[in-house]
Amino acid sequence: MDNDKVSEHRRRIKDKFLANGLPKGTPQREILEFLLFFAISRKDTKAIAVDLLDKFGTLSNVCDAPIEELKKGKGMGE
């Protein structure tokens, strides 16, 4: 995803959360993607969120995962 598309996508997700809060049924991928915005600036976090959820199964498991395991995820680092 090019930088303009990434910026636009991030803005849409942020606007959605600001306007609606966290409505029931929000996909785990969107929640994780939104959380990753704060740790990973100017990068497509959608692919990272999908990869982490594929690896760990649930948002709860991602949050409980050891840092060393999270660092192994595609696009992750310190």
All heavy atoms as a GROMACS GRO file, in nm:
protein
  617
    1MET      N    1   0.086  -0.118   0.000
    1MET     CA    2   0.000   0.000   0.000
    1MET      C    3   0.090   0.124   0.000
    1MET      O    4   0.182   0.132   0.080
    1MET     CB    5  -0.087  -0.004   0.127
    1MET     CG    6  -0.220   0.063   0.113
    1MET     SD    7  -0.319   0.061   0.265
    1MET     CE    8  -0.420  -0.082   0.239
    2ASP      N    9   0.064   0.218  -0.090
    2ASP     CA   10   0.148   0.337  -0.092
    2ASP      C   11   0.111   0.428   0.025
    2ASP      O   12   0.009   0.411   0.090
    2ASP     CB   13   0.141   0.410  -0.226
    2ASP     CG   14   0.006   0.473  -0.256
    2ASP    OD1   15  -0.064   0.512  -0.161
    2ASP    OD2   16  -0.028   0.484  -0.375
    3ASN      N   17   0.197   0.526   0.052
    3ASN     CA   18   0.181   0.612   0.171
    3ASN      C   19   0.048   0.686   0.175
    3ASN      O   20  -0.012   0.701   0.281
    3ASN     CB   21   0.297   0.710   0.182
    3ASN     CG   22   0.422   0.644   0.234
    3ASN    OD1   23   0.416   0.538   0.294
    3ASN    ND2   24   0.536   0.704   0.210
    4ASP      N   25   0.001   0.734   0.058
    4ASP     CA   26  -0.127   0.805   0.056
    4ASP      C   27  -0.242   0.712   0.092
    4ASP      O   28  -0.332   0.750   0.168
    4ASP     CB   29  -0.152   0.868  -0.082
    4ASP     CG   30  -0.061   0.986  -0.108
    4ASP    OD1   31  -0.009   1.046  -0.011
    4ASP    OD2   32  -0.042   1.019  -0.227
    5LYS      N   33  -0.239   0.591   0.040
    5LYS     CA   34  -0.345   0.494   0.070
    5LYS      C   35  -0.339   0.452   0.216
    5LYS      O   36  -0.442   0.435   0.280
    5LYS     CB   37  -0.336   0.373  -0.022
    5LYS     CG   38  -0.378   0.402  -0.164
    5LYS     CD   39  -0.372   0.277  -0.249
    5LYS     CE   40  -0.412   0.310  -0.392
    5LYS     NZ   41  -0.401   0.192  -0.478
    6VAL      N   42  -0.218   0.434   0.268
    6VAL     CA   43  -0.202   0.399   0.411
    6VAL      C   44  -0.258   0.511   0.498
    6VAL      O   45  -0.336   0.485   0.590
    6VAL     CB   46  -0.053   0.372   0.445
    6VAL    CG1   47  -0.033   0.363   0.596
    6VAL    CG2   48  -0.004   0.245   0.377
    7SER      N   49  -0.222   0.634   0.466
    7SER     CA   50  -0.271   0.748   0.545
    7SER      C   51  -0.423   0.758   0.540
    7SER      O   52  -0.488   0.782   0.642
    7SER     CB   53  -0.210   0.879   0.494
    7SER     OG   54  -0.072   0.879   0.515
    8GLU      N   55  -0.479   0.740   0.421
    8GLU     CA   56  -0.625   0.746   0.405
    8GLU      C   57  -0.694   0.634   0.484
    8GLU      O   58  -0.794   0.656   0.551
    8GLU     CB   59  -0.661   0.737   0.256
    8GLU     CG   60  -0.809   0.738   0.228
    8GLU     CD   61  -0.877   0.870   0.262
    8GLU    OE1   62  -0.810   0.973   0.274
    8GLU    OE2   63  -1.001   0.868   0.281
    9HIS      N   64  -0.638   0.513   0.474
    9HIS     CA   65  -0.695   0.399   0.546
    9HIS      C   66  -0.689   0.422   0.697
    9HIS      O   67  -0.788   0.400   0.768
    9HIS     CB   68  -0.621   0.270   0.509
    9HIS     CG   69  -0.669   0.150   0.581
    9HIS    ND1   70  -0.792   0.093   0.556
    9HIS    CD2   71  -0.613   0.077   0.680
    9HIS    CE1   72  -0.808  -0.011   0.636
    9HIS    NE2   73  -0.701  -0.022   0.712
   10ARG      N   74  -0.575   0.468   0.745
   10ARG     CA   75  -0.561   0.495   0.889
   10ARG      C   76  -0.661   0.601   0.934
   10ARG      O   77  -0.721   0.589   1.040
   10ARG     CB   78  -0.417   0.539   0.920
   10ARG     CG   79  -0.316   0.426   0.908
   10ARG     CD   80  -0.175   0.478   0.921
   10ARG     NE   81  -0.146   0.518   1.056
   10ARG     CZ   82  -0.064   0.455   1.139
   10ARG    NH1   83   0.000   0.348   1.099
   10ARG    NH2   84  -0.043   0.498   1.260
   11ARG      N   85  -0.679   0.705   0.852
   11ARG     CA   86  -0.773   0.811   0.887
   11ARG      C   87  -0.916   0.757   0.895
   11ARG      O   88  -0.991   0.788   0.987
   11ARG     CB   89  -0.767   0.926   0.787
   11ARG     CG   90  -0.850   1.047   0.832
   11ARG     CD   91  -0.854   1.159   0.731
   11ARG     NE   92  -0.897   1.121   0.598
   11ARG     CZ   93  -1.023   1.087   0.565
   11ARG    NH1   94  -1.116   1.084   0.655
   11ARG    NH2   95  -1.053   1.056   0.441
   12ARG      N   96  -0.954   0.671   0.799
   12ARG     CA   97  -1.089   0.612   0.801
   12ARG      C   98  -1.112   0.529   0.927
   12ARG      O   99  -1.217   0.539   0.991
   12ARG     CB  100  -1.112   0.526   0.677
   12ARG     CG  101  -1.147   0.602   0.553
   12ARG     CD  102  -1.200   0.511   0.443
   12ARG     NE  103  -1.119   0.392   0.420
   12ARG     CZ  104  -1.017   0.384   0.337
   12ARG    NH1  105  -0.977   0.490   0.268
   12ARG    NH2  106  -0.951   0.270   0.322
   13ILE      N  107  -1.014   0.447   0.964
   13ILE     CA  108  -1.027   0.364   1.084
   13ILE      C  109  -1.036   0.453   1.208
   13ILE      O  110  -1.122   0.433   1.294
   13ILE     CB  111  -0.909   0.265   1.097
   13ILE    CG1  112  -0.910   0.165   0.981
   13ILE    CG2  113  -0.911   0.194   1.231
   13ILE    CD1  114  -1.019   0.062   0.986
   14LYS      N  115  -0.949   0.552   1.219
   14LYS     CA  116  -0.952   0.643   1.335
   14LYS      C  117  -1.085   0.717   1.343
   14LYS      O  118  -1.145   0.726   1.450
   14LYS     CB  119  -0.837   0.743   1.328
   14LYS     CG  120  -0.703   0.686   1.362
   14LYS     CD  121  -0.595   0.792   1.349
   14LYS     CE  122  -0.459   0.734   1.375
   14LYS     NZ  123  -0.352   0.834   1.361
   15ASP      N  124  -1.131   0.769   1.229
   15ASP     CA  125  -1.259   0.840   1.227
   15ASP      C  126  -1.374   0.750   1.271
   15ASP      O  127  -1.463   0.793   1.343
   15ASP     CB  128  -1.287   0.897   1.087
   15ASP     CG  129  -1.198   1.014   1.051
   15ASP    OD1  130  -1.129   1.068   1.140
   15ASP    OD2  131  -1.198   1.052   0.932
   16LYS      N  132  -1.370   0.626   1.227
   16LYS     CA  133  -1.474   0.529   1.264
   16LYS      C  134  -1.478   0.510   1.416
   16LYS      O  135  -1.584   0.513   1.477
   16LYS     CB  136  -1.448   0.396   1.194
   16LYS     CG  137  -1.548   0.290   1.222
   16LYS     CD  138  -1.514   0.164   1.143
   16LYS     CE  139  -1.606   0.051   1.177
   16LYS     NZ  140  -1.576  -0.070   1.099
   17PHE      N  141  -1.361   0.492   1.478
   17PHE     CA  142  -1.356   0.472   1.622
   17PHE      C  143  -1.393   0.598   1.698
   17PHE      O  144  -1.460   0.592   1.801
   17PHE     CB  145  -1.219   0.421   1.667
   17PHE     CG  146  -1.202   0.273   1.648
   17PHE    CD1  147  -1.137   0.224   1.537
   17PHE    CD2  148  -1.253   0.184   1.739
   17PHE    CE1  149  -1.122   0.087   1.518
   17PHE    CE2  150  -1.240   0.047   1.723
   17PHE     CZ  151  -1.174  -0.001   1.611
   18LEU      N  152  -1.351   0.715   1.648
   18LEU     CA  153  -1.386   0.840   1.714
   18LEU      C  154  -1.536   0.868   1.707
   18LEU      O  155  -1.595   0.920   1.801
   18LEU     CB  156  -1.306   0.956   1.654
   18LEU     CG  157  -1.157   0.957   1.684
   18LEU    CD1  158  -1.088   1.066   1.604
   18LEU    CD2  159  -1.132   0.975   1.832
   19ALA      N  160  -1.597   0.834   1.595
   19ALA     CA  161  -1.740   0.860   1.576
   19ALA      C  162  -1.828   0.760   1.650
   19ALA      O  163  -1.933   0.796   1.702
   19ALA     CB  164  -1.774   0.859   1.428
   20ASN      N  165  -1.784   0.634   1.655
   20ASN     CA  166  -1.871   0.528   1.706
   20ASN      C  167  -1.821   0.458   1.831
   20ASN      O  168  -1.888   0.370   1.883
   20ASN     CB  169  -1.891   0.421   1.597
   20ASN     CG  170  -1.946   0.479   1.471
   20ASN    OD1  171  -2.041   0.555   1.473
   20ASN    ND2  172  -1.886   0.444   1.358
   21GLY      N  173  -1.703   0.492   1.876
   21GLY     CA  174  -1.647   0.417   1.988
   21GLY      C  175  -1.613   0.276   1.941
   21GLY      O  176  -1.572   0.257   1.828
   22LEU      N  177  -1.637   0.181   2.025
   22LEU     CA  178  -1.608   0.042   1.993
   22LEU      C  179  -1.738  -0.038   1.993
   22LEU      O  180  -1.773  -0.103   2.091
   22LEU     CB  181  -1.509  -0.015   2.094
   22LEU     CG  182  -1.452  -0.151   2.068
   22LEU    CD1  183  -1.376  -0.154   1.936
   22LEU    CD2  184  -1.358  -0.190   2.180
   23PRO      N  185  -1.814  -0.028   1.883
   23PRO     CA  186  -1.941  -0.098   1.881
   23PRO      C  187  -1.924  -0.249   1.887
   23PRO      O  188  -1.824  -0.303   1.840
   23PRO     CB  189  -2.004  -0.056   1.748
   23PRO     CG  190  -1.895   0.002   1.666
   23PRO     CD  191  -1.784   0.040   1.760
   24LYS      N  192  -2.022  -0.314   1.947
   24LYS     CA  193  -2.022  -0.460   1.955
   24LYS      C  194  -2.014  -0.516   1.814
   24LYS      O  195  -2.077  -0.465   1.723
   24LYS     CB  196  -2.149  -0.509   2.024
   24LYS     CG  197  -2.150  -0.656   2.050
   24LYS     CD  198  -2.268  -0.697   2.131
   24LYS     CE  199  -2.259  -0.845   2.156
   24LYS     NZ  200  -2.328  -0.887   2.274
   25GLY      N  201  -1.934  -0.616   1.797
   25GLY     CA  202  -1.919  -0.678   1.666
   25GLY      C  203  -1.806  -0.621   1.583
   25GLY      O  204  -1.786  -0.663   1.469
   26THR      N  205  -1.732  -0.524   1.636
   26THR     CA  206  -1.617  -0.471   1.563
   26THR      C  207  -1.517  -0.584   1.543
   26THR      O  208  -1.482  -0.652   1.640
   26THR     CB  209  -1.550  -0.355   1.640
   26THR    OG1  210  -1.645  -0.252   1.660
   26THR    CG2  211  -1.430  -0.301   1.564
   27PRO      N  212  -1.474  -0.607   1.420
   27PRO     CA  213  -1.379  -0.716   1.395
   27PRO      C  214  -1.250  -0.699   1.476
   27PRO      O  215  -1.199  -0.589   1.492
   27PRO     CB  216  -1.348  -0.704   1.245
   27PRO     CG  217  -1.464  -0.629   1.188
   27PRO     CD  218  -1.510  -0.536   1.297
   28GLN      N  219  -1.200  -0.811   1.528
   28GLN     CA  220  -1.076  -0.809   1.606
   28GLN      C  221  -0.962  -0.747   1.526
   28GLN      O  222  -0.878  -0.678   1.581
   28GLN     CB  223  -1.038  -0.950   1.650
   28GLN     CG  224  -1.130  -1.007   1.754
   28GLN     CD  225  -1.081  -1.139   1.808
   28GLN    OE1  226  -0.962  -1.159   1.829
   28GLN    NE2  227  -1.174  -1.230   1.831
   29ARG      N  228  -0.960  -0.771   1.396
   29ARG     CA  229  -0.854  -0.716   1.312
   29ARG      C  230  -0.855  -0.564   1.316
   29ARG      O  231  -0.752  -0.501   1.328
   29ARG     CB  232  -0.869  -0.765   1.167
   29ARG     CG  233  -0.748  -0.731   1.085
   29ARG     CD  234  -0.767  -0.650   0.960
   29ARG     NE  235  -0.896  -0.628   0.908
   29ARG     CZ  236  -0.945  -0.505   0.883
   29ARG    NH1  237  -0.876  -0.398   0.912
   29ARG    NH2  238  -1.063  -0.491   0.830
   30GLU      N  239  -0.974  -0.502   1.312
   30GLU     CA  240  -0.982  -0.356   1.316
   30GLU      C  241  -0.938  -0.302   1.451
   30GLU      O  242  -0.872  -0.198   1.458
   30GLU     CB  243  -1.123  -0.307   1.283
   30GLU     CG  244  -1.157  -0.315   1.137
   30GLU     CD  245  -1.290  -0.251   1.105
   30GLU    OE1  246  -1.350  -0.182   1.192
   30GLU    OE2  247  -1.337  -0.271   0.992
   31ILE      N  248  -0.974  -0.370   1.557
   31ILE     CA  249  -0.934  -0.326   1.691
   31ILE      C  250  -0.782  -0.333   1.704
   31ILE      O  251  -0.718  -0.238   1.747
   31ILE     CB  252  -1.001  -0.412   1.800
   31ILE    CG1  253  -1.153  -0.394   1.795
   31ILE    CG2  254  -0.945  -0.376   1.938
   31ILE    CD1  255  -1.230  -0.494   1.878
   32LEU      N  256  -0.723  -0.446   1.662
   32LEU     CA  257  -0.578  -0.461   1.671
   32LEU      C  258  -0.508  -0.362   1.580
   32LEU      O  259  -0.409  -0.299   1.620
   32LEU     CB  260  -0.538  -0.604   1.636
   32LEU     CG  261  -0.389  -0.637   1.644
   32LEU    CD1  262  -0.331  -0.600   1.781
   32LEU    CD2  263  -0.366  -0.782   1.612
   33GLU      N  264  -0.561  -0.344   1.462
   33GLU     CA  265  -0.502  -0.246   1.368
   33GLU      C  266  -0.500  -0.107   1.431
   33GLU      O  267  -0.400  -0.037   1.426
   33GLU     CB  268  -0.584  -0.247   1.240
   33GLU     CG  269  -0.529  -0.163   1.130
   33GLU     CD  270  -0.611  -0.173   1.003
   33GLU    OE1  271  -0.709  -0.249   0.995
   33GLU    OE2  272  -0.576  -0.100   0.910
   34PHE      N  273  -0.611  -0.068   1.491
   34PHE     CA  274  -0.620   0.062   1.557
   34PHE      C  275  -0.518   0.074   1.670
   34PHE      O  276  -0.448   0.174   1.683
   34PHE     CB  277  -0.762   0.084   1.609
   34PHE     CG  278  -0.784   0.216   1.675
   34PHE    CD1  279  -0.787   0.333   1.601
   34PHE    CD2  280  -0.802   0.224   1.812
   34PHE    CE1  281  -0.808   0.456   1.662
   34PHE    CE2  282  -0.824   0.346   1.874
   34PHE     CZ  283  -0.827   0.462   1.799
   35LEU      N  284  -0.506  -0.028   1.751
   35LEU     CA  285  -0.408  -0.028   1.860
   35LEU      C  286  -0.265  -0.016   1.807
   35LEU      O  287  -0.181   0.054   1.866
   35LEU     CB  288  -0.422  -0.153   1.946
   35LEU     CG  289  -0.552  -0.165   2.026
   35LEU    CD1  290  -0.562  -0.302   2.090
   35LEU    CD2  291  -0.563  -0.055   2.129
   36LEU      N  292  -0.238  -0.082   1.697
   36LEU     CA  293  -0.104  -0.078   1.639
   36LEU      C  294  -0.068   0.060   1.584
   36LEU      O  295   0.050   0.094   1.573
   36LEU     CB  296  -0.089  -0.184   1.529
   36LEU     CG  297  -0.083  -0.328   1.577
   36LEU    CD1  298  -0.095  -0.424   1.459
   36LEU    CD2  299   0.043  -0.355   1.657
   37PHE      N  300  -0.170   0.140   1.549
   37PHE     CA  301  -0.144   0.277   1.501
   37PHE      C  302  -0.056   0.354   1.600
   37PHE      O  303   0.026   0.434   1.561
   37PHE     CB  304  -0.274   0.358   1.487
   37PHE     CG  305  -0.363   0.321   1.373
   37PHE    CD1  306  -0.491   0.373   1.368
   37PHE    CD2  307  -0.324   0.235   1.272
   37PHE    CE1  308  -0.576   0.342   1.265
   37PHE    CE2  309  -0.409   0.203   1.167
   37PHE     CZ  310  -0.536   0.258   1.164
   38PHE      N  311  -0.077   0.330   1.729
   38PHE     CA  312  -0.006   0.405   1.832
   38PHE      C  313   0.139   0.360   1.850
   38PHE      O  314   0.220   0.434   1.904
   38PHE     CB  315  -0.081   0.396   1.965
   38PHE     CG  316  -0.219   0.454   1.955
   38PHE    CD1  317  -0.329   0.372   1.940
   38PHE    CD2  318  -0.238   0.592   1.956
   38PHE    CE1  319  -0.457   0.426   1.927
   38PHE    CE2  320  -0.366   0.647   1.943
   38PHE     CZ  321  -0.475   0.563   1.929
   39ALA      N  322   0.169   0.240   1.806
   39ALA     CA  323   0.306   0.188   1.821
   39ALA      C  324   0.384   0.193   1.691
   39ALA      O  325   0.507   0.199   1.693
   39ALA     CB  326   0.300   0.044   1.871
   40ILE      N  327   0.314   0.190   1.579
   40ILE     CA  328   0.379   0.184   1.448
   40ILE      C  329   0.325   0.298   1.365
   40ILE      O  330   0.214   0.294   1.314
   40ILE     CB  331   0.351   0.049   1.378
   40ILE    CG1  332   0.396  -0.067   1.467
   40ILE    CG2  333   0.419   0.045   1.242
   40ILE    CD1  334   0.352  -0.203   1.418
   41SER      N  335   0.407   0.402   1.350
   41SER     CA  336   0.360   0.519   1.275
   41SER      C  337   0.391   0.506   1.127
   41SER      O  338   0.493   0.449   1.089
   41SER     CB  339   0.421   0.646   1.332
   41SER     OG  340   0.561   0.642   1.320
   42ARG      N  341   0.302   0.558   1.046
   42ARG     CA  342   0.321   0.568   0.901
   42ARG      C  343   0.347   0.436   0.832
   42ARG      O  344   0.423   0.428   0.736
   42ARG     CB  345   0.432   0.666   0.868
   42ARG     CG  346   0.402   0.804   0.917
   42ARG     CD  347   0.510   0.901   0.871
   42ARG     NE  348   0.493   1.027   0.941
   42ARG     CZ  349   0.584   1.084   1.014
   42ARG    NH1  350   0.702   1.030   1.028
   42ARG    NH2  351   0.559   1.197   1.076
   43LYS      N  352   0.287   0.331   0.880
   43LYS     CA  353   0.305   0.200   0.818
   43LYS      C  354   0.168   0.133   0.812
   43LYS      O  355   0.083   0.158   0.896
   43LYS     CB  356   0.403   0.118   0.902
   43LYS     CG  357   0.454  -0.005   0.835
   43LYS     CD  358   0.566  -0.065   0.919
   43LYS     CE  359   0.626  -0.184   0.850
   43LYS     NZ  360   0.730  -0.244   0.930
   44ASP      N  361   0.150   0.047   0.713
   44ASP     CA  362   0.025  -0.027   0.700
   44ASP      C  363   0.016  -0.130   0.813
   44ASP      O  364   0.090  -0.228   0.814
   44ASP     CB  365   0.019  -0.095   0.564
   44ASP     CG  366  -0.107  -0.176   0.544
   44ASP    OD1  367  -0.203  -0.159   0.621
   44ASP    OD2  368  -0.110  -0.258   0.450
   45THR      N  369  -0.072  -0.106   0.909
   45THR     CA  370  -0.085  -0.198   1.022
   45THR      C  371  -0.188  -0.307   0.995
   45THR      O  372  -0.199  -0.401   1.072
   45THR     CB  373  -0.121  -0.123   1.151
   45THR    OG1  374  -0.242  -0.051   1.131
   45THR    CG2  375  -0.009  -0.031   1.194
   46LYS      N  376  -0.263  -0.294   0.886
   46LYS     CA  377  -0.364  -0.396   0.853
   46LYS      C  378  -0.297  -0.532   0.832
   46LYS      O  379  -0.339  -0.633   0.891
   46LYS     CB  380  -0.442  -0.356   0.729
   46LYS     CG  381  -0.551  -0.453   0.692
   46LYS     CD  382  -0.630  -0.402   0.572
   46LYS     CE  383  -0.743  -0.495   0.537
   46LYS     NZ  384  -0.823  -0.442   0.425
   47ALA      N  385  -0.191  -0.536   0.752
   47ALA     CA  386  -0.121  -0.662   0.725
   47ALA      C  387  -0.060  -0.718   0.852
   47ALA      O  388  -0.060  -0.841   0.873
   47ALA     CB  389  -0.015  -0.640   0.617
   48ILE      N  390  -0.008  -0.633   0.936
   48ILE     CA  391   0.052  -0.677   1.063
   48ILE      C  392  -0.056  -0.737   1.153
   48ILE      O  393  -0.036  -0.843   1.213
   48ILE     CB  394   0.125  -0.561   1.132
   48ILE    CG1  395   0.241  -0.512   1.045
   48ILE    CG2  396   0.175  -0.602   1.271
   48ILE    CD1  397   0.303  -0.381   1.091
   49ALA      N  398  -0.170  -0.670   1.163
   49ALA     CA  399  -0.281  -0.720   1.245
   49ALA      C  400  -0.329  -0.855   1.196
   49ALA      O  401  -0.351  -0.947   1.276
   49ALA     CB  402  -0.395  -0.619   1.247
   50VAL      N  403  -0.344  -0.869   1.064
   50VAL     CA  404  -0.388  -0.997   1.006
   50VAL      C  405  -0.287  -1.106   1.039
   50VAL      O  406  -0.324  -1.217   1.080
   50VAL     CB  407  -0.408  -0.984   0.854
   50VAL    CG1  408  -0.425  -1.119   0.788
   50VAL    CG2  409  -0.529  -0.896   0.823
   51ASP      N  410  -0.159  -1.076   1.022
   51ASP     CA  411  -0.054  -1.174   1.051
   51ASP      C  412  -0.054  -1.217   1.197
   51ASP      O  413  -0.046  -1.337   1.227
   51ASP     CB  414   0.083  -1.117   1.013
   51ASP     CG  415   0.196  -1.216   1.032
   51ASP    OD1  416   0.194  -1.321   0.964
   51ASP    OD2  417   0.286  -1.189   1.115
   52LEU      N  418  -0.065  -1.121   1.288
   52LEU     CA  419  -0.066  -1.154   1.431
   52LEU      C  420  -0.188  -1.237   1.468
   52LEU      O  421  -0.177  -1.333   1.546
   52LEU     CB  422  -0.061  -1.026   1.515
   52LEU     CG  423   0.073  -0.952   1.512
   52LEU    CD1  424   0.060  -0.816   1.581
   52LEU    CD2  425   0.183  -1.035   1.577
   53LEU      N  426  -0.304  -1.203   1.413
   53LEU     CA  427  -0.424  -1.281   1.444
   53LEU      C  428  -0.416  -1.421   1.383
   53LEU      O  429  -0.463  -1.518   1.444
   53LEU     CB  430  -0.549  -1.207   1.396
   53LEU     CG  431  -0.584  -1.085   1.480
   53LEU    CD1  432  -0.694  -1.004   1.413
   53LEU    CD2  433  -0.628  -1.126   1.622
   54ASP      N  434  -0.356  -1.433   1.266
   54ASP     CA  435  -0.336  -1.567   1.207
   54ASP      C  436  -0.246  -1.651   1.296
   54ASP      O  437  -0.269  -1.770   1.316
   54ASP     CB  438  -0.274  -1.556   1.067
   54ASP     CG  439  -0.372  -1.515   0.960
   54ASP    OD1  440  -0.496  -1.516   0.986
   54ASP    OD2  441  -0.327  -1.480   0.849
   55LYS      N  442  -0.143  -1.587   1.350
   55LYS     CA  443  -0.045  -1.659   1.433
   55LYS      C  444  -0.101  -1.695   1.570
   55LYS      O  445  -0.082  -1.806   1.618
   55LYS     CB  446   0.082  -1.576   1.448
   55LYS     CG  447   0.190  -1.644   1.530
   55LYS     CD  448   0.318  -1.566   1.531
   55LYS     CE  449   0.423  -1.644   1.608
   55LYS     NZ  450   0.554  -1.584   1.599
   56PHE      N  451  -0.171  -1.599   1.634
   56PHE     CA  452  -0.213  -1.618   1.773
   56PHE      C  453  -0.362  -1.651   1.790
   56PHE      O  454  -0.404  -1.690   1.898
   56PHE     CB  455  -0.177  -1.495   1.857
   56PHE     CG  456  -0.029  -1.473   1.867
   56PHE    CD1  457   0.034  -1.375   1.793
   56PHE    CD2  458   0.050  -1.552   1.950
   56PHE    CE1  459   0.170  -1.354   1.801
   56PHE    CE2  460   0.186  -1.534   1.960
   56PHE     CZ  461   0.248  -1.435   1.884
   57GLY      N  462  -0.441  -1.633   1.686
   57GLY     CA  463  -0.580  -1.675   1.689
   57GLY      C  464  -0.682  -1.572   1.732
   57GLY      O  465  -0.786  -1.559   1.670
   58THR      N  466  -0.654  -1.499   1.841
   58THR     CA  467  -0.749  -1.401   1.892
   58THR      C  468  -0.675  -1.276   1.939
   58THR      O  469  -0.555  -1.281   1.967
   58THR     CB  470  -0.829  -1.455   2.012
   58THR    OG1  471  -0.740  -1.475   2.122
   58THR    CG2  472  -0.903  -1.584   1.980
   59LEU      N  473  -0.749  -1.168   1.952
   59LEU     CA  474  -0.692  -1.044   2.004
   59LEU      C  475  -0.640  -1.065   2.146
   59LEU      O  476  -0.532  -1.018   2.181
   59LEU     CB  477  -0.798  -0.933   2.001
   59LEU     CG  478  -0.757  -0.798   2.055
   59LEU    CD1  479  -0.637  -0.742   1.980
   59LEU    CD2  480  -0.874  -0.701   2.047
   60SER      N  481  -0.714  -1.139   2.224
   60SER     CA  482  -0.671  -1.168   2.362
   60SER      C  483  -0.537  -1.242   2.363
   60SER      O  484  -0.448  -1.209   2.442
   60SER     CB  485  -0.778  -1.251   2.433
   60SER     OG  486  -0.738  -1.282   2.564
   61ASN      N  487  -0.522  -1.338   2.273
   61ASN     CA  488  -0.395  -1.413   2.266
   61ASN      C  489  -0.281  -1.324   2.220
   61ASN      O  490  -0.167  -1.339   2.267
   61ASN     CB  491  -0.408  -1.533   2.173
   61ASN     CG  492  -0.493  -1.643   2.231
   61ASN    OD1  493  -0.524  -1.646   2.350
   61ASN    ND2  494  -0.536  -1.734   2.145
   62VAL      N  495  -0.308  -1.232   2.129
   62VAL     CA  496  -0.205  -1.138   2.085
   62VAL      C  497  -0.160  -1.054   2.204
   62VAL      O  498  -0.040  -1.036   2.228
   62VAL     CB  499  -0.255  -1.047   1.970
   62VAL    CG1  500  -0.153  -0.937   1.939
   62VAL    CG2  501  -0.284  -1.128   1.844
   63CYS      N  502  -0.256  -1.004   2.280
   63CYS     CA  503  -0.224  -0.919   2.396
   63CYS      C  504  -0.148  -0.995   2.505
   63CYS      O  505  -0.068  -0.937   2.577
   63CYS     CB  506  -0.352  -0.859   2.454
   63CYS     SG  507  -0.431  -0.740   2.344
   64ASP      N  508  -0.172  -1.126   2.514
   64ASP     CA  509  -0.106  -1.209   2.615
   64ASP      C  510   0.025  -1.269   2.566
   64ASP      O  511   0.098  -1.330   2.646
   64ASP     CB  512  -0.199  -1.322   2.659
   64ASP     CG  513  -0.317  -1.273   2.741
   64ASP    OD1  514  -0.309  -1.162   2.798
   64ASP    OD2  515  -0.419  -1.345   2.746
   65ALA      N  516   0.056  -1.254   2.439
   65ALA     CA  517   0.175  -1.319   2.382
   65ALA      C  518   0.303  -1.256   2.437
   65ALA      O  519   0.309  -1.135   2.461
   65ALA     CB  520   0.173  -1.307   2.230
   66PRO      N  521   0.405  -1.338   2.454
   66PRO     CA  522   0.535  -1.286   2.497
   66PRO      C  523   0.591  -1.190   2.392
   66PRO      O  524   0.575  -1.212   2.272
   66PRO     CB  525   0.622  -1.410   2.509
   66PRO     CG  526   0.529  -1.527   2.511
   66PRO     CD  527   0.406  -1.483   2.438
   67ILE      N  528   0.659  -1.087   2.438
   67ILE     CA  529   0.718  -0.987   2.350
   67ILE      C  530   0.807  -1.053   2.244
   67ILE      O  531   0.802  -1.015   2.127
   67ILE     CB  532   0.800  -0.883   2.431
   67ILE    CG1  533   0.709  -0.805   2.526
   67ILE    CG2  534   0.878  -0.790   2.340
   67ILE    CD1  535   0.610  -0.715   2.459
   68GLU      N  536   0.886  -1.149   2.284
   68GLU     CA  537   0.977  -1.215   2.190
   68GLU      C  538   0.901  -1.282   2.076
   68GLU      O  539   0.948  -1.284   1.962
   68GLU     CB  540   1.068  -1.315   2.262
   68GLU     CG  541   1.168  -1.250   2.356
   68GLU     CD  542   1.254  -1.144   2.288
   68GLU    OE1  543   1.304  -1.168   2.176
   68GLU    OE2  544   1.271  -1.036   2.348
   69GLU      N  545   0.784  -1.337   2.105
   69GLU     CA  546   0.702  -1.398   2.001
   69GLU      C  547   0.639  -1.292   1.911
   69GLU      O  548   0.627  -1.311   1.790
   69GLU     CB  549   0.594  -1.488   2.062
   69GLU     CG  550   0.648  -1.616   2.123
   69GLU     CD  551   0.724  -1.701   2.022
   69GLU    OE1  552   0.670  -1.727   1.913
   69GLU    OE2  553   0.838  -1.741   2.051
   70LEU      N  554   0.597  -1.182   1.970
   70LEU     CA  555   0.538  -1.073   1.891
   70LEU      C  556   0.640  -1.015   1.794
   70LEU      O  557   0.608  -0.983   1.680
   70LEU     CB  558   0.484  -0.963   1.982
   70LEU     CG  559   0.361  -0.998   2.065
   70LEU    CD1  560   0.332  -0.887   2.164
   70LEU    CD2  561   0.241  -1.022   1.975
   71LYS      N  562   0.763  -1.002   1.838
   71LYS     CA  563   0.870  -0.946   1.754
   71LYS      C  564   0.895  -1.029   1.629
   71LYS      O  565   0.946  -0.978   1.530
   71LYS     CB  566   1.000  -0.933   1.833
   71LYS     CG  567   1.000  -0.822   1.932
   71LYS     CD  568   1.143  -0.805   1.981
   71LYS     CE  569   1.154  -0.771   2.124
   71LYS     NZ  570   1.291  -0.764   2.171
   72LYS      N  571   0.859  -1.156   1.633
   72LYS     CA  572   0.879  -1.245   1.519
   72LYS      C  573   0.774  -1.222   1.410
   72LYS      O  574   0.788  -1.272   1.298
   72LYS     CB  575   0.875  -1.390   1.564
   72LYS     CG  576   0.989  -1.431   1.653
   72LYS     CD  577   0.973  -1.574   1.699
   72LYS     CE  578   1.079  -1.612   1.800
   72LYS     NZ  579   1.058  -1.749   1.852
   73GLY      N  580   0.669  -1.148   1.443
   73GLY     CA  581   0.562  -1.123   1.347
   73GLY      C  582   0.609  -1.038   1.231
   73GLY      O  583   0.699  -0.955   1.245
   74LYS      N  584   0.546  -1.060   1.116
   74LYS     CA  585   0.579  -0.984   0.995
   74LYS      C  586   0.553  -0.835   1.020
   74LYS      O  587   0.445  -0.797   1.062
   74LYS     CB  588   0.490  -1.036   0.881
   74LYS     CG  589   0.523  -0.982   0.746
   74LYS     CD  590   0.447  -1.046   0.632
   74LYS     CE  591   0.318  -1.112   0.668
   74LYS     NZ  592   0.246  -1.168   0.555
   75GLY      N  593   0.656  -0.753   1.000
   75GLY     CA  594   0.642  -0.609   1.016
   75GLY      C  595   0.663  -0.560   1.158
   75GLY      O  596   0.658  -0.442   1.186
   76MET      N  597   0.687  -0.652   1.250
   76MET     CA  598   0.706  -0.613   1.390
   76MET      C  599   0.855  -0.594   1.418
   76MET      O  600   0.940  -0.640   1.345
   76MET     CB  601   0.652  -0.722   1.484
   76MET     CG  602   0.503  -0.741   1.476
   76MET     SD  603   0.410  -0.601   1.539
   76MET     CE  604   0.438  -0.619   1.714
   77GLY      N  605   0.882  -0.524   1.524
   77GLY     CA  606   1.019  -0.500   1.569
   77GLY      C  607   1.013  -0.458   1.714
   77GLY      O  608   0.921  -0.494   1.786
   78GLU      N  609   1.107  -0.379   1.755
   78GLU     CA  610   1.110  -0.330   1.893
   78GLU      C  611   0.986  -0.247   1.919
   78GLU      O  612   0.933  -0.241   2.022
   78GLU     CB  613   1.235  -0.247   1.918
   78GLU     CG  614   1.364  -0.328   1.920
   78GLU     CD  615   1.369  -0.431   2.031
   78GLU    OE1  616   1.326  -0.403   2.144
   78GLU    OE2  617   1.417  -0.542   2.003
   0.00000   0.00000   0.00000
